[in-house]
């Protein structure tokens, strides 16, 4: 059984080793720690209720995907093409369009059922505690540390925006996520990703997308509460009606996730940023709230082939539990992958001691 540090000891250890930066990779445990009642789920697909849409459910199987966008667009395109080959199948085409619309409604309903509608649903104290945790990576003194999240919920974004702390010494964070004003519409109710060349100072990366990011075709838009005044559910519904889909990588195999990342400029940029940092020797990495599951091997294996010297891995609860044994073995397996010129030292810390959402998680 490896030695388990406290989070504070892990931070102190990273300071004593003189690493140039601390980078952070977040998994679903980050969100579960805030609201286990709604964030403890495998995927939106797994939560969706397809009752009355058995054909639509089988479309996902036929396409071998759990991606709502791919399935909906395939149904809409199929409905256009089908009458060309089968003029008598107009009723079937109409049913496909109906199910495509119902899938959009189902997507919004599922999102709403698995997410607080707005930040007011989370106590301020939780956000302030989380900002303290993030300050070890995004604080002004961290010399450009990066935060990479595999979650597509809004908790990280809401925390970064929750800077109205009534303290004499508030916690300041660098919240640059690569988005800025649309140069053609400065007063728009959204901001747009500035692209590879315009996001050099980006320090926050949604590796699997997020529910507030929508692909409009020409731009990746980020909708914000303070610009639109609309809650998440309404923004999602309005965007889907316009044909815009939230950008997130649906749960599935590592290969499926990697394929989607490669075909989206924003996701690929963030992925390249992660790969670039694991291939630097001077920083260290922390992993918090991740089970080290194989469906994220497209991310985790890059650590095994990287060059940075030390990885701090959070484990929650009994270190001897089956889940934690898996995490420990997977982490040690990444170290075993390393080129002997770039050995990786693995340290485990108690996730609960980080008090990410306050004294009780």
Secondary structure, 3 states (H helix, E strand, C coil): CCCEECHHHHHHHHHHCCCCCEEEEECCHHHHCCCHHHHCCCCHHHHCCCCCCHHHHHHHHHHCCCCHHHHHHHHHHHHHHHHHHCHHHHHHHHHHHHHHHHHHHHHHHHHHHCCCCCHHHCCHHHHHHHHHHHHHHHCHHHCCCCEEECCCCCHHHHHHHCCCCCCCCCCCCCCCCCEECECCECCCCEEEECHHHHCCCCCEEECCEEEEEEECCCCEEEECHHHHCCCHHHHHHHHHHCCCEEEECCCCCHHHHHHHHHCCHHHHHHHHHHHHHHCCCCCEEEEECCCCCHHHHHHHHHHHCCCCCEEEEEECCCCCCHHHHHHHHHHHHHHHHCCCCCCCEEEEEEHHHHCCCCCCC
